[in-house]
Amino acid sequence: MNNSKIWLSSPHMGGKEQEFVKEAFDANWVAPLGPNVNGLEHDLEQYLGESANVGALSSGTAAIHLGLLLLGVQVGDFVLCQSMTFSASANPILYQGATPVFIDSESATWNLCPVALEAGIQACIAQGKTPKAIIAVHLYGVPYQIDAIRAVADRYSIPILEDSAEALGSSYKGQKCGTFGDIGVLSFNGNKIITTSGGGAIVTKTKAQKDKAVFYATQSRDDAPHYQHSHIGYNYRMSNISAGIGRGQMEVLDAHVELRRQMQAFYVSLFKEISGVTVFTAPTSDYYPNYWLSAITIDPSLTKGITRETLRLAFEADNIESRPLWKPMHLQPIFENYPYYGGTVAETLFDNGLCLPSGSNLTDDDRVRIASVVQQVFG
Ligand SMILES: *Cc1c(COP(=O)(O)O)cnc(C)c1O
């Protein structure tokens, strides 16, 4: 059997991407903006429903930054943020000169713990300032506790910035992720569920908010024949070429979600008989995760000392990529001096968790190789 690299999550083209990109070349729409940008925004609005307004941007990180801007986050404000996430959820808080307040996860969805969230909010209020925003993440495509988090946010009238970078195609009670926050964020980075080779989008409730985000994203040019600026501007718009790739990817999004869900089901059956290994699975049928990445936790007290590191190294020896879960932000050198509320749920997940190859383009041969490493490790 061949020994080529099996990736955690690599781009998977559907076929139509090159046609949209070729159209852009043929019409010389290589400059930024153009019909593919509008087309991708339209496709996403149709897909998300719930009268979503979508602005295509250069990255998910840019969308988070502009989301904070739209929510009025300024120097010295508090912004609550899920600790267990990718650093891009939190970095834009610092771009705005605001203070991140990190919150632990709960163990059912691995996302924001409503109890710790409320403790964090009350601590900020005790210091005289209601937080300006809550950044909630759907980790690995599993929705956070939508109703419980919304209830806490509404009790204190704090808007939610929904980081749905990993959750395009996931839904909760039939509603698509990306539409639950006061503002939503999507990513089309190379490793995400669909890619534009690099890109993202902001999802807003009103057309006026979308227009404002696009205004900021295109250097905040006032309406004048010359270059006139009365706001700080950003160069955050998606290019027409990237958007062409995205339009092709939208045609295969649902098929790719189904394939990722089948990878998660493959792991559930692979680890069924192995005690001490739990495959990350949504808590109830209200949740419809895209399972962007399949992940497991290993309890070494039940596996005769086999840890996630044992398994990771065995995969690595066979040229198979796997990776520990996101290291919580409150444990990162850049963020360790900011406040944190909660216990050790996120920390324990980080210690014991491993993300496994999850791409929609994995083959039967790949699955055979993965299974044989698992058998070799767990005997
Ligand atoms: C990928 C990711 C982002 C950032 O998206 P980019 O498009 O790479 O900038 C933000 N948050 C989470 C949770 C992500 O996984």
The ligand as an SDF file (V2000), in Angstrom:
LIG
                    3D

 15 15  0  0  0  0  0  0  0  0999 V2000
  -10.2160   29.2830   10.7620 C   0  0  0  0  0  0  0  0  0  0  0  0
  -10.7950   29.9500   11.9320 C   0  0  0  0  0  0  0  0  0  0  0  0
  -10.8550   31.3490   12.0230 C   0  0  0  0  0  0  0  0  0  0  0  0
  -10.1630   32.2700   11.0770 C   0  0  0  0  0  0  0  0  0  0  0  0
  -10.5080   32.1640    9.7430 O   0  0  0  0  0  0  0  0  0  0  0  0
   -9.4370   32.6110    8.6210 P   0  0  0  0  0  0  0  0  0  0  0  0
  -10.2750   32.6110    7.3820 O   0  0  0  0  0  0  0  0  0  0  0  0
   -8.3610   31.5610    8.5960 O   0  0  0  0  0  0  0  0  0  0  0  0
   -8.9330   33.9460    8.9730 O   0  0  0  0  0  0  0  0  0  0  0  0
  -11.5000   31.9180   13.1140 C   0  0  0  0  0  0  0  0  0  0  0  0
  -12.0420   31.1640   14.0720 N   0  0  0  0  0  0  0  0  0  0  0  0
  -12.0090   29.8230   14.0310 C   0  0  0  0  0  0  0  0  0  0  0  0
  -12.6520   29.0490   15.1270 C   0  0  0  0  0  0  0  0  0  0  0  0
  -11.3610   29.1660   12.9780 C   0  0  0  0  0  0  0  0  0  0  0  0
  -11.2890   27.8420   12.9690 O   0  0  0  0  0  0  0  0  0  0  0  0
  1  2  1  0
  2  3  1  0
  2 14  2  0
  3  4  1  0
  3 10  2  0
  4  5  1  0
  5  6  1  0
  6  7  2  0
  6  8  1  0
  6  9  1  0
 10 11  1  0
 11 12  2  0
 12 13  1  0
 12 14  1  0
 14 15  1  0
M  END
$$$$
